[in-house]
Amino acid sequence: MRVVEGEAVVLVQDRAVIVGLDPVGTRAIGLMTGDVTPRGIAGALRRQLAAGAADVEGDVLRFLTELVSLGVVEVVEALTGDGTG
């Protein structure tokens, strides 16, 4: 991923696809670290953008669904404290 003038450009090599993200998408993908959840991403964006919770959560879920379908991100199951899923 590269950020050019506040907008991310992501190359999905195995599909030969380039994905351009607007500034909000760039913020969202920047929040995808460790064990963050879609709700956590939405909460952070909601605070940054002063937007309504329902709007942001729905937008984040649609955005993540699109990124998963393009192969940009993948869903992983969080491990519990005992090392199981």
C-alpha positions, 0 to 999 in steps of 0.5 A: 500500500502506498499513500499519495496525497492522502489517498491509499493505492493498494496493489493486489498482485495475484489478481492484478488489481489496483484499488484506490481508496479515498481519504476515509478508506485510507483512514479505515485501512490504516486502523486495521491492525492486530485484533481490531474489529469492524466495530472498533474501526467504525468507532474510531472513524465515527470519532474522527468524522463526528458521524452517526454510528449506524451510518459509519458501521454500515459503511465500514461493513460494506467497505470491508466486504468489498476489500475481502472480495478483492483479496485486499484483506482477509478475515481471521478468527480471533483466538481466545485466551486458551489459544482456540478460536 
